[in-house]
Amino acid sequence: MMSMGAAGSSGGKPTIRTVAERAGVSKSLVSLVLRGSDQVRPEKREAVLTAVRELGYRPNAAARSLSEQRTRTVGVLLNDLRNPWFVDLLDGLNSLLHDNGLRMLLGDARLNRRLGQDLASPFLDLQVDGLVAVGTLPDPVSLARAAERIPVVVAGSREPALPGVDVVAGDDTLGARLATEHLLALGHRRIAHVSGHGAVGELRRRSFEATMAAHGLAGDALVEPGDLTEEGGYRAAVRLLGRPDRPTAVFAVNDMTSVGVVSAAEESGLRVPSALSVVGYDNTSISQLRHVWLTTVDNAGHDVGRRAARCLLDRFDRPTRPAELQLTTPTLEVRGTTAPPPV
């Protein structure tokens, strides 16, 4: 009597048939599980996945792509590879895509622009099943053209707003209010904001100004433009700290900017937080470094990424549904860069 090997009764390479036999289900149900369908009962899904593990089954990606007329890939167009907040977003995005049998292909929008390339066309040439635009992209026309052919989701930004394109981002209005109210609760009155560009920067700036005005401090709300970088934060802080009525606290548009603000303060002989409080935004890995330990707004990057992936998966099933805007809820992480103002 021949013993049954890992590959099942055939003794050869495991197939979808042997997986189905081992799990006690139909081949079509195995296919549904492998495609990440949510139409399968949990116990059946677990039986199939257990059989896949036990048999060492690996689906033939090329054959499956031909049969489904899909490549099982998703293009991700990233506007700024230097911003560490996007790492959390990409992790959340990729985890759900991977769970559903999809691979992520990453493209650098900044490089494409320097080369004069259309932002989305390389992904369309690769015949990706969908596209996620991460961060503010300056070429909405390219995305609009792509959205006519494949599902497109914008993640981590509030622009562009295009027909049939879902947008998933943090609630910047709420996050900026949390940061400003934290400084106000500590007793600060002369508070400055180092702003950023794009819709996200605009929302954070407006919320800062509105919160200050709501506390009767519109005249004390200083705004200094920045460019979302450490260098931009440093230069803005030098200008702010050189004023005769210099602020006792700074709320920066992101963590990168905050690091520049802290550097400028220390070079001016102002200790953080005893002489100057600083609040960032994004709760990146930089803010959590022990020698930085920055008070910052957690913008729920991982959740933004997972929601963006869910929107894309949903649009695969319902390509004509109306576009929607989803906002995640930020929280404030109080660490070591904020304290009451100097007496």
Salt bridges, closest charged atoms under 4 A:
GLU43 OE2 - ARG41 NE 2.67
GLU46 OE2 - ARG53 NH2 3.18
GLU54 OE1 - ARG22 NH1 2.71
GLU68 OE1 - ARG72 NH1 3.34
ASP80 OD1 - ARG82 NE 3.23
ASP80 OD1 - ARG110 NH2 3.51
ASP91 OD2 - HIS302 NE2 3.35
ASP118 OD2 - ARG145 NH2 2.42
ASP129 OD2 - ARG70 NE 3.45
ASP166 OD2 - ARG315 NE 3.09
ASP166 OD2 - ARG321 NH2 2.68
ASP172 OD1 - ARG204 NE 2.83
GLU202 OE2 - ARG205 NH2 2.56
GLU202 OE2 - ARG206 NE 3.13
GLU209 OE1 - ARG205 NH1 2.69
GLU224 OE2 - ARG239 NE 2.45
GLU231 OE2 - ARG235 NE 2.81
ASP245 OD1 - ARG243 NE 3.11
ASP282 OD1 - ARG204 NH2 3.75
ASP303 OD2 - ARG307 NE 3.46
ASP314 OD2 - ARG318 NH2 2.74
ASP314 OD2 - ARG321 NE 2.71
